[in-house]
Amino acid sequence: MGERYAETESRVLARDCDAVSVPWGQPETLPEGAYALVTQRLGGSITVMCGGNLYRIAERDADALGLEPQLPPPMPAPAEGEVDAAAVEQNAWKVLATCYDPEIPIDIVNLGLVYGCTAEPLPEGGFRLEVRMTLTAPGCGMGTLIADEAREKLLELPGVKEASVELAWDPPWSREMMSEAARLEMGLF
């Protein structure tokens, strides 16, 4: 689910639309009739340029841009006895790879923002996921939003009862933490 846009035409908002300003992370309402240029549509959100600023719009509001909402494919339910810590962690990494920085068309795993992900069994059954991640810049207002998105997606995984996503600043993020594929895509050799 996702596409990059090379559009040069703006879309007119068909209705008022909830959005979050990028990179400040402030909730705003984009007004009906405003012009918006879609810059990326990845991981369940749409980034638009509107009035000279970037905004992130939830996929459920795609209709405001005249687009058909794209729903993520459902996670397959594991067979009986297949839910163990290793399987939960493996699925968690896949889910984390569906979270994107709204300014960079690369997921947070390939950007090297996720430092760790562990699944711990809970006494009452199920698992608690603990994720430690960072951001490309400490002052980014989108950090809480990205962490909350990751947490919400992780809680949808079969067998996951609790999820914690902690923002960490040590070690500081650097381009060397990006996957080779991400560096190639960004033109960083």
N, CA and C of each residue as an Amber inpcrd file, in Angstrom:
protein
   567
   0.8320000  -1.1600000   0.0000000   0.0000000   0.0000000   0.0000000
   0.8810000   1.2290000   0.0000000   0.9380000   1.8940000  -1.0870000
   1.6980000   3.1180000  -1.0950000   2.1620000   3.4760000  -2.4760000
   2.2760000   4.7510000  -2.6830000   2.7610000   5.2250000  -3.9530000
   3.3820000   6.5890000  -3.7520000   4.3120000   6.8850000  -4.6220000
   4.9010000   8.2160000  -4.6370000   4.2320000   8.9750000  -5.7460000
   4.1600000  10.2510000  -5.6030000   3.4790000  11.0630000  -6.5850000
   4.4560000  11.9470000  -7.3150000   4.2810000  11.9930000  -8.6310000
   5.0400000  12.9060000  -9.4650000   4.0610000  13.8900000 -10.0950000
   2.9030000  14.0770000  -9.4310000   1.8860000  14.9690000  -9.9540000
   2.3840000  16.4040000  -9.9560000   1.8930000  17.1690000 -10.8910000
   2.1860000  18.5900000 -10.8870000   0.9070000  19.3920000 -10.7540000
  -0.2500000  18.7280000 -10.7380000  -1.5040000  19.4550000 -10.5590000
  -1.9780000  19.3390000  -9.1110000  -2.5620000  20.3970000  -8.6570000
  -3.0980000  20.4030000  -7.3080000  -4.4910000  19.7930000  -7.3140000
  -4.8760000  19.3010000  -6.1460000  -6.2400000  18.8170000  -5.9390000
  -6.9470000  19.8500000  -5.0850000  -8.2200000  19.9740000  -5.2730000
  -9.0160000  20.8950000  -4.4720000  -9.7170000  20.0710000  -3.3980000
  -9.5680000  20.4850000  -2.1460000 -10.2110000  19.7500000  -1.0560000
 -11.7280000  19.8610000  -1.1800000 -12.3860000  18.7100000  -1.1890000
 -13.8320000  18.6450000  -1.3520000 -14.5670000  18.9460000  -0.0480000
 -13.8500000  18.9480000   1.0650000 -14.4440000  19.2240000   2.3730000
 -13.3340000  19.6230000   3.3280000 -13.7050000  20.1770000   4.4660000
 -12.7160000  20.4300000   5.5140000 -12.0690000  19.0990000   5.8720000
 -10.7800000  19.1270000   6.1770000 -10.0490000  17.8770000   6.4060000
  -9.0730000  18.0460000   7.5670000  -9.1340000  17.1110000   8.5240000
  -8.1660000  17.0970000   9.6140000  -6.7910000  16.7640000   9.0500000
  -5.7740000  17.4360000   9.5460000  -4.4000000  17.2180000   9.1000000
  -3.4570000  17.5030000  10.2600000  -2.1920000  17.1550000  10.0670000
  -1.1420000  17.4530000  11.0460000  -0.0340000  18.1650000  10.2850000
   0.4040000  19.3120000  10.8170000   1.4660000  20.0610000  10.1510000
   2.7910000  19.3180000  10.2930000   3.5780000  19.3720000   9.2320000
   4.8860000  18.7080000   9.1900000   5.9440000  19.7950000   9.0850000
   6.9640000  19.8180000   9.8850000   7.4070000  18.8320000  10.8670000
   6.9630000  19.1430000  12.2950000   6.0770000  20.1220000  12.4860000
   5.7430000  20.5660000  13.8480000   4.8210000  19.6100000  14.5930000
   4.0200000  18.8320000  13.8640000   3.1420000  17.8590000  14.5070000
   1.8980000  18.4640000  15.1400000   1.4990000  19.6520000  14.6960000
   0.3270000  20.3210000  15.2540000  -0.9310000  19.9680000  14.4620000
  -2.0220000  19.6110000  15.1530000  -3.2780000  19.3360000  14.4450000
  -3.8330000  20.6240000  13.8250000  -4.3380000  20.5070000  12.6160000
  -4.9160000  21.6450000  11.9120000  -6.0830000  21.1390000  11.0810000
  -6.8830000  22.0460000  10.5790000  -7.9560000  21.7060000   9.6540000
  -7.6780000  22.4250000   8.3480000  -7.5490000  21.6510000   7.2730000
  -7.3920000  22.2490000   5.9520000  -8.7940000  22.5260000   5.4250000
  -9.0500000  23.7450000   4.9420000 -10.4200000  24.1140000   4.5720000
 -10.8500000  23.5990000   3.2030000 -12.1430000  23.3340000   3.0930000
 -12.7460000  22.9860000   1.8120000 -12.3730000  24.0670000   0.8020000
 -12.0320000  23.6390000  -0.4100000 -11.6760000  24.5780000  -1.4660000
 -10.1960000  24.8880000  -1.5530000  -9.4090000  24.4850000  -0.5410000
  -7.9640000  24.7280000  -0.5770000  -7.3180000  23.8230000  -1.6180000
  -6.2220000  24.2960000  -2.1900000  -5.4610000  23.4940000  -3.1440000
  -4.4060000  22.6950000  -2.3900000  -4.2570000  21.4200000  -2.7430000
  -3.2830000  20.5500000  -2.0730000  -2.6020000  19.6750000  -3.1140000
  -1.2820000  19.6410000  -3.0650000  -0.4940000  18.8030000  -3.9510000
  -0.0420000  17.5700000  -3.1740000  -0.4050000  16.3830000  -3.6210000
  -0.0110000  15.1460000  -2.9440000   1.4560000  14.8860000  -3.2560000
   2.2810000  14.7450000  -2.1940000   3.7090000  14.4870000  -2.3950000
   4.0810000  13.0420000  -2.1120000   3.3470000  12.3690000  -1.2090000
   3.5550000  10.9360000  -0.9910000   2.3180000  10.3550000  -0.3280000
   2.1230000   9.0670000  -0.6050000   0.9870000   8.3300000  -0.0430000
   1.5140000   6.9580000   0.3370000   1.9270000   6.8430000   1.6040000
   2.5860000   5.6320000   2.0670000   2.1600000   5.2940000   3.4870000
   2.0120000   3.9990000   3.7680000   1.8150000   3.5290000   5.1300000
   0.5430000   3.9780000   5.8090000  -0.4850000   4.3360000   5.0590000
  -1.7370000   4.7290000   5.6730000  -1.8750000   6.2190000   5.9090000
  -1.0030000   7.0020000   5.2920000  -1.1500000   8.4520000   5.3930000
  -0.7400000   9.0960000   4.0730000  -1.2090000  10.3200000   3.9090000
  -0.9640000  11.0740000   2.6770000  -0.2940000  12.3810000   3.0790000
   0.8130000  12.7140000   2.4470000   1.4780000  13.9900000   2.6920000
   1.1200000  14.9230000   1.5480000   0.6840000  16.1350000   1.9130000
   0.3090000  17.1240000   0.8970000   1.0260000  18.4320000   1.1680000
   1.2370000  19.1940000   0.0990000   1.7220000  20.5700000   0.1970000
   0.4920000  21.4450000   0.0030000   0.2400000  22.3020000   0.9920000
  -0.9510000  23.1560000   0.9440000  -0.5680000  24.5170000   1.5080000
  -0.7640000  25.5700000   0.7300000  -0.4290000  26.9090000   1.2080000
   1.0360000  27.0770000   1.5440000   1.9070000  26.3430000   0.8790000
   3.3450000  26.4440000   1.1190000   3.8520000  25.6170000   2.2760000
   2.9840000  24.8550000   2.9480000   3.3880000  24.0120000   4.0690000
   3.0350000  22.5560000   3.7930000   3.7590000  21.6600000   4.4670000
   3.4630000  20.2350000   4.3720000   2.4910000  19.8380000   5.4720000
   1.5860000  18.9000000   5.1230000   0.6220000  18.3620000   6.0790000
   0.4870000  16.8730000   5.8500000   0.1850000  16.1770000   6.9240000
  -0.0700000  14.7450000   6.8510000  -1.5680000  14.5320000   7.0820000
  -2.1850000  13.7820000   6.1670000  -3.6170000  13.4870000   6.2180000
  -3.7690000  11.9810000   6.3630000  -4.6800000  11.5420000   7.2110000
  -4.9300000  10.1100000   7.3840000  -5.5700000   9.5460000   6.1220000
  -5.2260000   8.3170000   5.7970000  -5.7570000   7.6490000   4.6170000
  -7.2890000   7.6290000   4.6250000  -7.8980000   7.5380000   5.8110000
  -9.3660000   7.4890000   5.8920000  -9.9930000   8.7770000   5.3560000
  -9.1940000   9.8610000   5.2340000  -9.6890000  11.1320000   4.7110000
  -9.2960000  11.3710000   3.2550000  -8.8880000  10.3130000   2.5580000
  -8.4640000  10.4340000   1.1570000  -9.5610000  11.0240000   0.2780000
 -10.8170000  10.7560000   0.6250000 -11.9290000  11.2670000  -0.1810000
 -11.9410000  12.7930000  -0.2430000 -11.4280000  13.4660000   0.7800000
 -11.3670000  14.9300000   0.7700000 -10.4900000  15.4300000  -0.3730000
  -9.5490000  14.5810000  -0.7990000  -8.6630000  14.9200000  -1.9180000
  -9.1740000  14.3530000  -3.2410000 -10.3460000  13.7340000  -3.2110000
 -10.8840000  13.1120000  -4.4260000 -10.2330000  11.7810000  -4.7280000
  -9.6340000  11.1560000  -3.7160000  -8.9690000   9.8680000  -3.8880000
  -9.7740000   8.7680000  -3.2000000  -9.6660000   7.5740000  -3.7130000
 -10.2930000   6.4150000  -3.0870000  -9.4170000   5.9730000  -1.9210000
  -9.9910000   5.8410000  -0.7090000  -9.1760000   5.3700000   0.4110000
  -8.6040000   3.9760000   0.1470000  -7.3400000   3.7820000   0.5040000
  -6.6780000   2.4840000   0.3620000  -6.5640000   1.8650000   1.7370000
  -7.2300000   0.7450000   1.9310000  -7.1670000   0.0670000   3.2180000
  -6.0220000  -0.9300000   3.2210000  -5.3080000  -1.0490000   4.3430000
  -4.2050000  -2.0130000   4.4020000  -4.7630000  -3.4320000   4.3620000
  -4.0030000  -4.3710000   3.7820000  -4.4600000  -5.7550000   3.7860000
  -4.4990000  -6.2810000   5.2160000  -5.4810000  -7.1250000   5.5410000
  -5.5470000  -7.6560000   6.9100000  -4.3600000  -8.5710000   7.1990000
  -3.9080000  -8.5530000   8.4400000  -2.8280000  -9.4600000   8.8530000
  -3.4130000 -10.8580000   8.9430000  -2.7500000 -11.8350000   8.3490000
  -3.2670000 -13.1980000   8.4600000  -3.1900000 -13.6820000   9.9050000
  -4.2570000 -14.3460000  10.3340000  -4.2710000 -14.8950000  11.7010000
  -3.3440000 -16.1050000  11.7450000  -2.5180000 -16.2050000  12.7720000
  -1.6130000 -17.3510000  12.8700000  -2.3850000 -18.6270000  13.2040000
  -1.8410000 -19.7450000  12.7660000  -2.4390000 -21.0330000  13.1030000
  -2.2540000 -21.2900000  14.5930000  -3.0840000 -22.1340000  15.1430000
  -3.0020000 -22.4900000  16.5660000  -1.5840000 -22.9320000  16.9110000
  -1.0310000 -22.4040000  17.9590000   0.2970000 -22.7950000  18.4170000
   1.4370000 -22.0700000  17.7200000   1.1410000 -21.2100000  16.7220000
   2.2010000 -20.5110000  15.9910000   2.5950000 -19.1810000  16.6180000
   1.8570000 -18.7370000  17.6260000   2.1530000 -17.4380000  18.2310000
   3.1710000 -17.6290000  19.3460000   4.4260000 -17.3430000  19.0200000
   5.4740000 -17.3400000  20.0290000   6.2140000 -16.0120000  19.9050000
   7.1090000 -15.7360000  20.8200000   7.8020000 -14.4450000  20.8440000
   8.5140000 -14.1590000  19.5290000   9.1640000 -15.1560000  18.9490000
   9.9000000 -14.9420000  17.6990000   8.9530000 -14.5510000  16.5630000
   7.7980000 -15.2220000  16.4720000   6.8320000 -14.9120000  15.4110000
   6.2380000 -13.5150000  15.6140000   5.9530000 -13.1570000  16.8630000
   5.4060000 -11.8330000  17.1540000   6.4250000 -10.7580000  16.7840000
   7.6870000 -10.9650000  17.1430000   8.7330000  -9.9940000  16.7900000
   8.8850000  -9.8680000  15.2810000   8.8690000 -10.9890000  14.5820000
   9.0050000 -10.9600000  13.1180000   7.8610000 -10.1540000  12.4960000
   6.6270000 -10.3880000  12.9620000   5.4960000  -9.6300000  12.4450000
   5.5840000  -8.1640000  12.8450000   6.1010000  -7.8880000  14.0310000
   6.2380000  -6.5070000  14.4820000   7.1820000  -5.7240000  13.5680000
   8.2990000  -6.3320000  13.1760000   9.2320000  -5.6620000  12.2570000
   8.5470000  -5.3580000  10.9310000   7.7000000  -6.2890000  10.4540000
   6.9620000  -6.0460000   9.2040000   6.0200000  -4.8640000   9.3480000
   5.3340000  -4.7970000  10.4890000   4.4040000  -3.6970000  10.7330000
   5.1570000  -2.3720000  10.8560000   6.2720000  -2.3700000  11.5550000
   7.0540000  -1.1460000  11.6960000   7.5220000  -0.6310000  10.3400000
   7.7240000  -1.5360000   9.3960000   8.1420000  -1.1480000   8.0460000
   6.9950000  -0.5460000   7.2430000   5.8080000  -0.4050000   7.8510000
   4.6920000   0.2850000   7.1960000   4.5020000   1.6870000   7.7570000
   5.4170000   2.1170000   8.6160000   5.3750000   3.4650000   9.1890000
   6.4090000   4.3260000   8.4650000   5.9800000   5.5050000   8.0290000
   6.8410000   6.3700000   7.2290000   6.9840000   7.7480000   7.8400000
   8.1590000   8.3110000   7.6620000   8.3650000   9.7190000   7.9400000
   7.5890000  10.4550000   6.8440000   6.7770000  11.4700000   7.1830000
   5.9800000  12.1380000   6.1570000   6.7840000  12.9460000   5.1460000
   8.0510000  13.2010000   5.4410000   8.8770000  13.9760000   4.5160000
   9.8120000  13.1080000   3.6790000  10.0100000  11.8720000   4.0910000
  10.9690000  10.9900000   3.4260000  10.2460000   9.7160000   3.0200000
  10.2350000   9.3580000   1.7520000   9.4740000   8.1870000   1.3110000
  10.1640000   6.8490000   1.5980000  10.6890000   6.7240000   2.8170000
  11.3500000   5.4780000   3.2350000  10.8170000   5.1400000   4.6160000
  10.5160000   3.8540000   4.8380000   9.9420000   3.4580000   6.1180000
  10.9620000   3.5850000   7.2500000  10.4430000   3.6060000   8.4900000
  11.3010000   3.8580000   9.6470000  12.3060000   2.7380000   9.9070000
  12.0190000   1.5270000   9.4560000  12.9830000   0.4300000   9.6270000
  14.1720000   0.6440000   8.7030000  13.9090000   0.8980000   7.4170000
  15.0030000   1.1030000   6.4700000  15.7350000   2.4180000   6.6860000
  15.0720000   3.3820000   7.3200000  15.7690000   4.6150000   7.6880000
  16.7310000   4.3890000   8.8500000  16.6040000   3.2370000   9.5270000
  17.4710000   2.9380000  10.6670000  16.9950000   3.6030000  11.9450000
  15.7080000   3.9650000  11.9990000  15.1810000   4.6490000  13.1780000
  14.7850000   3.6890000  14.2940000  14.5600000   2.4130000  13.9560000
  14.1580000   1.4430000  14.9710000  15.4070000   0.7590000  15.5110000
  15.6760000   0.9690000  16.7970000  16.8600000   0.4100000  17.4450000
  16.6220000  -0.9880000  18.0010000  15.3860000  -1.3160000  18.3160000
  15.1180000  -2.6390000  18.8700000  13.6390000  -2.9040000  18.9920000
  13.2890000  -4.1900000  18.9470000  11.9040000  -4.6200000  19.0860000
  11.9180000  -6.0000000  19.7350000  11.3250000  -6.0970000  20.9310000
  11.2900000  -7.3830000  21.6220000   9.8710000  -7.6860000  22.0730000
   9.5500000  -8.9750000  22.0710000   8.2480000  -9.4530000  22.5380000
   8.4570000 -10.2360000  23.8240000   7.7070000  -9.8870000  24.8380000
   7.7660000 -10.5730000  26.1330000   6.4070000 -11.1960000  26.4150000
   6.3750000 -12.4890000  26.7730000   5.0850000 -13.1010000  27.1090000
   4.4920000 -12.4880000  28.3730000   3.1830000 -12.3070000  28.3630000
   2.4660000 -11.7920000  29.5240000   1.9320000 -12.9630000  30.3440000
   1.8800000 -12.8410000  31.6680000   1.4000000 -13.9450000  32.5100000
  -0.0200000 -14.3920000  32.1550000  -0.8630000 -13.4510000  31.7440000
  -2.2500000 -13.7860000  31.4240000  -2.4320000 -14.2390000  29.9670000
  -1.3340000 -14.3630000  29.2310000  -1.3840000 -14.7710000  27.8240000
  -1.1630000 -13.5800000  26.9230000  -0.7300000 -13.8370000  25.7330000
  -0.4140000 -12.7720000  24.7930000   0.9810000 -12.2130000  25.0530000
   1.2940000 -11.1310000  24.3480000   2.6420000 -10.5670000  24.4030000
   2.6130000  -9.0550000  24.5690000   3.6960000  -8.5550000  25.1360000
   3.9530000  -7.1220000  25.2150000   5.1270000  -6.8370000  24.2940000
   4.9490000  -5.9040000  23.3790000   6.0270000  -5.4850000  22.4920000
   6.6720000  -4.2210000  23.0440000   8.0030000  -4.2250000  23.0780000
   8.7770000  -3.0640000  23.5050000   9.6310000  -2.6330000  22.3130000
   9.3930000  -1.4240000  21.8380000  10.1280000  -0.8910000  20.6990000
  10.8930000   0.3370000  21.1530000  12.1210000   0.4200000  20.7100000
  12.9800000   1.5800000  20.9930000  13.3570000   2.1670000  19.6470000
  13.0310000   3.4360000  19.4450000  13.3110000   4.0710000  18.1540000
  13.7680000   5.5070000  18.3650000  14.2450000   6.1010000  17.2880000
  14.6920000   7.4860000  17.3140000  14.0800000   8.2110000  16.1300000
  14.5140000   9.4320000  15.9180000  14.0840000  10.2420000  14.7850000
  15.3230000  10.7650000  14.0740000  15.1240000  11.2720000  12.8660000
  16.2690000  11.8060000  12.1300000  16.7880000  13.0900000  12.7660000
  15.9150000  13.8020000  13.5050000  16.3290000  15.0330000  14.1940000
  15.6060000  15.1150000  15.5320000  16.3230000  15.4030000  16.6150000
  15.7020000  15.4370000  17.9400000  14.5470000  16.4270000  18.0800000
  14.5490000  17.5220000  17.3750000  13.5010000  18.5250000  17.5220000
  12.2610000  18.2730000  16.6860000  12.2020000  17.1600000  15.9750000
  11.0820000  16.8870000  15.0710000   9.7830000  16.7190000  15.8570000
   8.8030000  17.5500000  15.5560000   7.5100000  17.4800000  16.2130000
   6.6850000  16.2790000  15.8090000   7.1070000  15.5620000  14.7830000
   6.3660000  14.3940000  14.3070000   6.6970000  13.1450000  15.1070000
   7.6890000  13.2040000  16.0030000   8.1400000  12.0270000  16.7340000
   7.0480000  11.3090000  17.4830000   6.2780000  12.0420000  18.2620000
   5.1980000  11.4270000  19.0260000   4.1670000  10.8300000  18.0950000
   3.8600000  11.5290000  17.0060000   2.8840000  11.0340000  16.0410000
   3.3440000   9.7270000  15.4030000   4.6010000   9.6530000  14.9950000
   5.1380000   8.4360000  14.3800000   5.1660000   7.3030000  15.3970000
   5.5770000   7.5860000  16.6250000   5.6030000   6.5600000  17.6750000
   4.1910000   6.0680000  17.9840000   3.2130000   6.9830000  18.0540000
   1.8300000   6.5800000  18.3160000   1.2770000   5.7290000  17.1770000
   1.5980000   6.1050000  15.9400000   1.1640000   5.3160000  14.7800000
   1.7420000   3.9070000  14.8650000   3.0200000   3.7950000  15.1750000
   3.6540000   2.4760000  15.2900000   2.9790000   1.6580000  16.3870000
   2.7350000   2.2720000  17.5280000   2.0880000   1.5750000  18.6490000
   0.7020000   1.0760000  18.2530000  -0.1000000   1.9260000  17.6240000
  -1.4540000   1.5350000  17.2100000  -1.4150000   0.3560000  16.2400000
  -0.4870000   0.3900000  15.2940000  -0.3750000  -0.6990000  14.3270000
   0.0860000  -1.9880000  15.0070000   1.0080000  -1.8810000  15.9570000
   1.5020000  -3.0620000  16.6700000   0.3950000  -3.7160000  17.4870000
  -0.4830000  -2.9160000  18.0620000  -1.5720000  -3.4570000  18.8790000
  -2.5930000  -4.2390000  18.0460000  -2.5510000  -4.0920000  16.7320000
  -3.4510000  -4.8360000  15.8560000  -2.9210000  -6.2290000  15.5230000
  -1.6700000  -6.5000000  15.8770000  -1.0790000  -7.8090000  15.5840000
  -1.7120000  -8.9020000  16.4380000  -1.9590000 -10.0700000  15.8460000
  -2.4870000 -11.1920000  16.6300000  -1.5380000 -11.5460000  17.7760000
  -2.0970000 -11.7010000  18.9670000  -1.3140000 -12.0940000  20.1300000
  -0.7280000 -10.9360000  20.9090000  -0.7680000  -9.7170000  20.3560000
  -0.1870000  -8.5620000  21.0430000  -1.2610000  -7.9010000  21.8990000
  -1.0130000  -7.8460000  23.1970000  -1.9440000  -7.2320000  24.1520000
  -1.4850000  -5.8540000  24.6020000  -0.1690000  -5.6300000  24.5930000
   0.4010000  -4.3500000  25.0170000   1.5480000  -3.9940000  24.0790000
   1.7520000  -2.6960000  23.8780000   2.8780000  -2.2410000  23.0570000
   3.3840000  -0.9160000  23.5980000   4.6730000  -0.7780000  23.6520000
   5.3230000   0.4360000  24.1100000   6.3320000   0.8500000  23.0480000
   6.2840000   2.1160000  22.6410000   7.2530000   2.6470000  21.6790000
   7.9350000   3.8260000  22.3500000   9.2070000   3.6390000  22.6830000
   9.9920000   4.6460000  23.3900000  10.9010000   5.3790000  22.4080000
  10.8820000   6.7140000  22.4790000  11.8060000   7.5130000  21.6740000
  13.1130000   7.6400000  22.4350000  14.2090000   7.3470000  21.7520000
  15.5430000   7.3940000  22.3650000  16.4480000   8.2770000  21.5060000
  17.4210000   8.8790000  22.1400000  18.3270000   9.7810000  21.4110000
  19.7730000   9.3130000  21.4620000  20.0020000   8.1570000  22.0810000
  21.3530000   7.6280000  22.1810000  21.3520000   6.1870000  21.6940000
  22.0750000   5.8570000  20.6640000  22.9720000   6.7440000  19.9220000
  22.1880000   7.6610000  18.9940000  22.7520000   8.8230000  18.6980000
  22.0940000   9.7340000  17.7690000  22.0230000   9.0960000  16.3830000
  20.9300000   9.3560000  15.6700000  20.7590000   8.8040000  14.3350000
  21.7530000   9.4510000  13.3710000  22.2350000   8.6440000  12.4320000
  23.0830000   9.1570000  11.3440000  22.7350000   8.3950000  10.0670000
  23.1040000   8.9340000   8.9370000  22.7920000   8.3050000   7.6410000
  23.3650000   6.9000000   7.5230000  24.4310000   6.6190000   8.2560000
  25.0440000   5.2880000   8.1890000  24.1090000   4.2130000   8.7420000
  23.0850000   4.6040000   9.5000000  22.1290000   3.6450000  10.0780000
  21.0840000   3.1930000   9.0600000  21.0070000   3.8930000   7.9390000
  20.0410000   3.5340000   6.8960000  20.4570000   2.2260000   6.2310000
  19.4650000   1.4660000   5.7690000  19.7740000   0.2490000   5.0270000
  20.4490000   0.6400000   3.7160000  21.1570000  -0.3010000   3.1210000
  21.8200000  -0.0290000   1.8490000  20.8030000   0.3720000   0.7940000
  19.6520000  -0.3150000   0.7660000  18.5970000   0.0180000  -0.2040000
  18.1030000   1.4440000  -0.0170000  17.9370000   1.8650000   1.2280000
  17.4740000   3.2320000   1.5080000  18.5130000   4.2540000   1.0780000
  19.7920000   3.9630000   1.3520000  20.8490000   4.9120000   0.9330000
  20.8890000   5.0370000  -0.5870000  20.7270000   3.9130000  -1.2820000
  20.7170000   3.9490000  -2.7420000  19.5290000   4.7500000  -3.2430000
  18.3570000   4.5310000  -2.6350000  17.1540000   5.2350000  -3.0510000
  17.2920000   6.7490000  -2.8420000  17.9800000   7.1420000  -1.7910000
  18.1660000   8.5570000  -1.4930000  19.3710000   9.1500000  -2.2270000
  20.1010000   8.3190000  -2.9570000  21.2610000   8.7910000  -3.6880000
  22.4650000   9.0210000  -2.7870000  22.5130000   8.3230000  -1.6490000
  23.6270000   8.4390000  -0.7110000  24.4760000   7.1850000  -0.8070000
  25.5910000   7.2480000  -1.4070000  26.4130000   6.0390000  -1.6050000
  27.4120000   5.9510000  -0.5240000
